Amino acid sequence: MKATGPTPDLAGASSAEADAFFSYPAKLARSVSAVPGDGSTVNAMMLTYSPPASGADGNALWTAINKELGVNLELNLVPASEYAAKFATVMASTALPDSMLIMNTVSRARDFVKAKCADLTDFVSGDNIKKYPNLANIPTASWEAMGRIDGRIFGIPLTRPKLNTAQFHVNRTKLDALQVPADWSQQDFLDAMKALKKEGSYGFGIDSSTAYGAGYFAGAFGAPQGWKLNKGAFTSAYESDEYVAALEFARQMYSDGYYHPTSSSGSLNDIMNLYYNQEISSTVGNFFNFAGGTYVTRVGGAFQTDVAVPFGSDRTSWMGSGVYGFTAFKDAPAERIEMMLRLCDYLAAPYGTTEYELLNYGVEGVHFTRSDGGLTPTDLAKTENANSVPVKYMSCAPMIIQVADDRAATERAFAVQSQLVPAGISDPSVGLFSATAEKSGAALAQTMNDTAAGIISGRQSVADWAAAIADYKNSGGARIADEFAASLTANS
């Protein structure tokens, strides 16, 4: 079901792909006809990656959102790094927020949701979802990725496109000077790294949390993402020949001196500053940092930044799950749940609507000015914006592709999406449940990540990978595989 909004200049081939728009629409649509709230106070718990606003009082954006929603929205904003610990405390409490962002980083979250949160199945399944057209506009893949609990729906997914993942970003100006083709092969890639080193620069850099980009290279080599599903049985991607080949490839890159030294200990900010300053010519970053214009803006014309296709012959890369997390509601009478759904419906209004404009850009004349070229933020928008008042973590619209004032970059991003999504590799465990994965999955993955980093940097041998896999399986990996298989059967 398509919600109200402008026709995209480039429409994604499926709901898993983002639409693209060349410019901000001159005329906006209205997607919600009536005030959704009932005048009550609604407490919503969510995370934030930015310094949070102190409250609605004195905050023009928050005040405007409350007025539009027709409620007193109280945001319980928790720094992202503290969210899992804070939510564990909330789960043990008898006083729950009205809405809560549920993340897979919280142990036993599903048990909590089943026991204390509202079952939304009868409100949003079948034709009932038509009462909330913006929620109906959330792609099916996101609802599926959220998963069900005992076959029931307990949340509203925070939708993400499938290509909302780590992709390769390059200094196209430098690569063009070296005559490196855009549709490169693995040998073209290595030749470029060698030529850049010969010039006295580094071809590649990546933040230290990624095990030297092992996951990206595994996807380029065609390794399964997370798990391989065959006749109902799950096998870890770590066991695939493609994953080992990717480790060997990255190990040789490291040995040849193609990695910037900061890759061993640097943060994402450290690496991106190296990229912006042209001290490295490529890195791995989220696709939408290019497709949304962040990288283009930061480069500022110093060079042409581009998103590159994987160098593998099949152009494979790992896809996103289609969901960031989901919002669950405290159990309440039906009238209250319907009101909460109307609030989420408003917050999910698509691009090109008055609701979307308010939530993402603020109030005209206060947070931005309008012209034929689009919207220009005011100084107030530096502190009052969609990051400081992040209602997008309660409900949100599908993302779009748009590099402001750069049609060529917008077209490029859309073309790469059109090429990569059909060839993408998805994790077959998405939407399934494993108690062991919920409890120990992150720690097991970190151990494998550390081993991968050791192999790539030469501190460990490739032969150590087999022992690491055996330990992974004995420490819980085998149980996770069995539990995913059981969950798949239960949900079939």
N, C-alpha and C positions, 0 to 999 in steps of 0.2 A: 504494500500500500504506500503510495507516494504522498508525503505531506506537502503543505503549501510551501512554495518557494520558486525562485526563478529557474528557468531552463538552463542547464549548464552549457558552456561552450563546448566542452568535451565530456561526454557521458561515459562513466565506467562501464565496461562490458558486463559486469555482474555486480551484485551488492557487496562483494568482497573488495571492490575497487572504488577509490574515491573519484568523485566528479571534479572537473577542473573549470575554473572561471578566470577569464582574462582580466576582468576589471570589476570593481565594486558596483553593484546594481544601482542604477539611478532611481528606481522606484522599488520600494519595499512592500512586501505582502504582510498581512496580519494572519497568524496561524491559530491564535486562541481568541475566541470571540467574547468570552466572559471572564471576569476575575475568578481565578481558580480557588482561592482561599476562603476561609470562613471567619477571618478576623482573629483567630486564636494564635497562640505562641507555638512555634514548631522548633524543636531543638534538633539540629543535624550535626552529626559527628563525621568529620572527614579529615584527610591529611592535607598538608600544604608543603610546597617546596620553596616558598617565599616567606619573607617576614609578614605575618598576618596582620590584618586590620584589627584595631583594638575593639571595635564594636560599631553598631549602626549609627550611634549618636555622633554627629559631625562628619559622617562619611556619606557623601552625596550618592555614590554608586549603590552602596548597601541600602540606603534609605529608599532609593528609586526602585530597587528590586523588591523590597518589602511592599511598597505601594502597589506595584504591578501584580505581585503574587497574592496580595490581600491577606497577608499573615505577618506576624512578628517573627521573622526568621532569625533564630539565634544559632550562630555557627560555632561549634566546638572544634577549633582548628588545632591540629596536632602536627608538629614537624614530622616529615616523612620518616626520618631515622628513628623516631620514638613511637611510631604508630602501633607496631605490633605489641609492644609492652603496654602501652596505654589501653589498647583494645582488650588485652587479656584481663586487665583490671575491671573494665566495663562488663565483661562477660560474667564476672563473679558478683556483680552488683545487682541489687533488686530495682534500682532506679535507672532505667534505660533511656537513651535518647529516642526521639520519634523516628529518626532515620539514621542509619549507620553504613559507612562504607566498609564492605567486606573484602578483604584481600586474602590471597592464598598463602601469605606469609604468617598467618596467625593459626597456631595449632588448635585443633578441635573447634574451629569456627563453624563448620557445618553442623556439628552436634548442637552448638549454641543456637544457630539459626533455626534449626528444626524444633528446638524446645521452646524458644522464647520469641520468635519472630512470626510475622503474619504470613500465612499461606496465601499467595496471590493467584493461585491457579484459576479459581473461578472468576477472578476479576479481569484477567488478561488473556485467557486462552480462547481460542475460537473467535467468534464474532464479537465477543466482549471487548477485545482490544480496539475495536473501531471507535469506542468512546474516547480514545486517547490517540488521535491520528499521528502525533509526533512520536509516541512510543511505538506505534505500529510501523513507523518508518525506520526503526532500528533494524538493521539487517538480520535476517534469520540466523546467519552464522554467529552473530554475537549472542543471541539467545541460546543457541546450542552450546557455544563455548562456555557460557556461564554454568551450564549443567543443571541438572535437577537433583533434588534430594528425595529419595524414595518415589521418584516419578513425578514430584510436585514442583511447582515454580515458587521460589521464595524471594525473588529479587528482580530488580531492573538493571540490565547490563549497561555498563559504561562502554559504549561501542568504540572500536578502533578498526581501521582498515587492515587488511592482511599484510600490507607492506609497511606497517608501522614497526619496522625492524631495523637492525643494523645493516647498512649498506656501505659500499665503497665510495668515498668522495675524493676527488682528485683536483689538482691544479691543472686545468686543461690548457692553460697558456703555456706552462712548461712542457707538458706532454706533446702539445702540437709542435713546439719548437724542435722536439726530438723526433717528430713524425711518427708518434705512437698512435695507431688507429683506435678509434672509439670502440669498435667491436673487436677488442683485442683477444688474442689467444694467451694461453699460459706462457708461451715463449715470448710473446710481445711484452707481457707484464715483467718477466724477468729481465729482458733486454732493457726495459725502461729503468728498472731499479739499478742495473749495472751502469747505465749511462749517467744517471743522476749521481751515483757514487763517484764516478770518474770526474764529474764536474766539482766534486768536493762537497756535495750536499747529501741529505738522507732522503731516500725515496718514500719511506713509510714510518709512521709512528702511531702508537695506540696506547690507551691508558692501561695501567698495570692490573686492573681488576679483570681484564678480559683474557688472561693467559695468552698474551701476545696475539689475540685475534683468532684463537683456535676454532671457535665456533663459526666465525665467518668463513674461514678457509674450509672447514668441514662441509659447510653448505655448498661452497663453490665446487667441491669435489664430489658432491652428490650424496653425502652421508645422510642417513635419516635424522630428523630432528627429534631429539629426546628418545623416541622409541620407534621401532619398526614393528608393524602389525602384520602377522601372517597367519591366516586361518584361526583367528581368535587368540593367538599367542603373542605376547609382547617380548621383544628383545631390545636391550639397550643399544642406543646408537654408538656407545663407546666400543661395542664389540665389532662394529663394521669395519671392513677393509678400507672404506673411504675415509673414515675418521683417522685411522693410522696413517694413511697416505697424506692427509692434511697435516698431521703432526710432523711427518718427515719433511714435507715441503717447507713448512714454517721454520723448522730446525735448520734447514739449509740456508734459508733467507737470513736467519740470525747469524749463522756462521759466516756468511758472505758479507756481513756488515751493512745490511740494508735497513735494519731497524734503528731508529734514533735511540740513543742510550736512555732517554727519559722513559721509554716504554717499560723499563724494568721497575720503576717506582712512581712514575708520575700520575697525577689525577687527570680526569677528563678535561678540566680547565687548562691544565698544563699543556696537554697535547693539542687542544684547539688553538691555544695561543701560538704554538709552534706552527700550526697550519696557517693561521691568519698572517703570521709574519714570514711565511714562505721558507721556514727552516726545515719543513718536511713537505713533500709534494702529494702525499695521500694519507688518508686515515679512514677509520670506520666510524660511522655515526648514524644516527637515526635518519631514515629516508626523508621524513617530514621536516627535518631541519633544513633540507634543501627545498623540498616541495612547498613549504610554507614561507620560505624567503629568509629564514634566520641566517643561514650561511652567506647568502648573497648580500644581505645588509651588512654583516660584519666584515666581509671582504672589502666592500665599499669601492669596487672598481679597480683595486690594486692588481687583481688578476681575475680570470674567469674560473669560478668554482663550478664543478660539475659533479653529477652523480654517475658513477660508472657501472656498466653491467659486469657481472661476474666473468672471470676469464675462462671458466670451464666451458667445454664445448656445448653443453646443454643449458648453460646460463642458469644453473640452479642456485637457489639461496633459500635460507630458512625464512618461513613466513611467521607472522604474528598470530596469536590465538584468535584475534578478533574482539577481544575484550580486555579491559584494564582491571576491572573488578566489578562488583555489583552493589547496589544499594538495597538494604533490607529495612523493613519497617517494624517497629515494636508492635506486638500484637495489640489490636484495638478493635472497637466496633466497626462494622462495615462502612458506616458513614465517614468515619475518620480515615479509613484506608482509601476510600474513593477520593477524598480530598487530597491525601498525600499523592495519589496517582495523578491527579490533576496538576499538582505542583510540578511533579517530574515531567509531565507532558509539556508544560510551559518551558521548563528548562531544557528540553530536548528539541525546541523549535529549530528548524534548519536554517542554514545560511540564506541570507536574502530576505529575512523576516524582521519585523520591528523588535520582536522578542530577542532574536539572536544578536541584533545590534546592541541592545541594551546590555545583555549579559557579557558580551565580548569586548565592546568598545565604550560603553557607558552612555552618558546623557549628552546630547548635542548642545554645544555652547558651554558645557562644563568640562567634559572629558575629551571632546574632539570638536573640530569644525569641519563642515562639509563643503566640498567643491566638486567641480566636474571630474577631477582626478581621483576622487574618493574621500577618505577621511584622514584628517591630520590631528594627531593627539596633542592635547594641551599639557602643560607642566603637571597639572593635577593627576593626569593619567599615569604618571610615573609611580605614584603611590596608591592610587585607587584604580584598580584594573582587575582583569579576570584571574590574575594570580594571587592578588592580595585578598580578594573576595571570591574564593574558588568554588562557587556553587556548581561548577562543571564536575565536581567529584560527588555530586548528589544525582545528577542526571545531565546528559549532554547530547548534542547533535552529532551526526556523522561528520567526520573531518572532511575537508576539501583540499584540493591542490590549487594554490594561487601564490605566485611570486609577484608581489605588487610592482606595477610599472615595468614588468619584464615578461612580455608575452613569450619570448623565445625560451626562457627558463621554465615557464609554466608548461609550455608544449613539451619541452625536454623531459620534465618530471613525469608528465602523463605518459609519454612514449615509453619511458623506462618501466613505469608501472605496468603498462599494457604488455610489455615483453616478459617481465619477471613473475607476475602473479600466476599466469598459466603454467609456468615452469617451476613454481615454488614448491617447497617441501614443507608440509604441515605436520605438526605433532599429533599423532592419532590418540594420545591420551587426554587431549583437551576436552573438558566437559565431563571427564570420568573422575572417580574418587579412589584414593588409596590412603588409608589411615597411616601407613608407614611413610608414604611420601609427605604427607602433611606434617608428620612429626620429625622425620629425619632426612627428608629429601634434600633440603638446602645444605645440610652438613655433608651429606654424601657427595653432592655435586661440587661443593667447595674442595673436598679432598681430591676429586678427579681433576678439577681446575688447577689445583696446585701441582699435581703430577704432570699435567700437560705443560704448564709453565716451566717446570724443571726440565722436561725433555726438550722443549723448543730452545731454551737458553743453554743447553749443553750440560746442565748440572746433573741430569739423569740420562740414562740411555733409553732408546726406543724399546729395548727389551723389557724395561721396567713397566711398560704399559699393561702387559698381560697379567702381571702380579697385581697391579692396581685394580684391574677389572675383577679378578677373582676376589679380592678383598671387598670391593664394592658390592658384589653379589652376595657374599657371605654376611655382610654388615647390614643388609636390608634391601639391596637392589633386586634380588630374586623375589622377595616378598612383594615388593612394589609391582613387579611384572605380573605376579599372580593376582594381586588385588585389582589391578587395572583390567585384567581379563575377566574377573568376576563382575566388576562394575559394568563392563561392556555387555556382558550377557544379561545382567539385570535391567539394563536400559534398552535392550533390543526389542 
